[in-house]
Amino acid sequence: MNQSYLTKNIFIADDDSDDLILFEDALREISKDSRLTKAKDGRQLMQILHTIVPPPPDVIFLDLNMPLKNGFECLNEIKHSSKLKNIPVVIFSTSDQPEAVNRVYEQGAHHFLKKPSSFPLLKQAIQKVLAIDWAENVAQPTKDKFVLYV
């Protein structure tokens, strides 16, 4: 079994503090060695990214509905930055409205994942994303493989 997903550098941007805590708890159960950097809004995420990259995170989990700078704005800024554009971005949102999914696909997100309704499903979702070999999958997937399901 490929254990490379156990030592990832992961960023998450989400304004819901309960969701951040659940995400961190789920990640710790999956991978004790991964590093998690949390941002409470899009503006904070972009400040962190511009400050510490390089090295880039292995993946960013990005909520769409946040104050100060939403996920759409962050994604646009990431994909138009020469130093950030190659970082895999997984949209992690409670809403899976087709318009939002289409918009983030067109903006260059790597995957879309609806926030799971239970802790075990959250762990499965994180595991699914971390198991992706981003070095092998640098290109955005086709539209039919864009939305991840657990």
C-alpha positions, 0 to 999 in steps of 0.5 A, a space after each residue: 500500500 502506498 503510504 506516501 500520503 502519510 507525510 503531506 503538507 496540507 493547507 485548508 482555508 475555511 471560516 467555519 471553526 468547527 469544520 477546521 477542528 473536525 478536519 484536523 482531527 480526521 487528518 490526525 487519525 489518518 496521518 500523524 506526520 502530516 503538517 496542517 496549516 489553517 486559514 480562517 478566511 481567504 485573505 489569511 490563506 493568501 497572506 500565508 501562501 505569499 509568505 511561505 511559498 516556496 516550498 508549496 503545500 502538497 494540496 490546498 483544501 479551499 472552502 468557497 463561502 468565506 468572508 474577506 476573500 471567498 474561495 473563487 477569488 482565492 482560486 483565481 489569485 492562485 491560478 494566476 500567480 506564477 509561484 502558486 499556480 501549480 499547487 493542487 487545489 481541492 474545493 471543499 464546500 457544503 454547496 455542490 451547486 452545478 454553477 459553482 462546480 462549473 465555475 471552479 472547474 473553469 478556474 482551474 481547481 483540481 477537484 471538487 469535494 462536497 463536505 461529508 456529513 459524518 466524521 468517518 466519511 470526512 476521513 475517507 474524503 481526506 484519504 482519497 485526496 491525499 492518496 492522489 499522486 499529484 506529481 503524476 496528476 498535475 493536469 486538471 482531470 476531465 470534467 467527469 472525474 472532477 467531482 470526488 465522491 465518498 
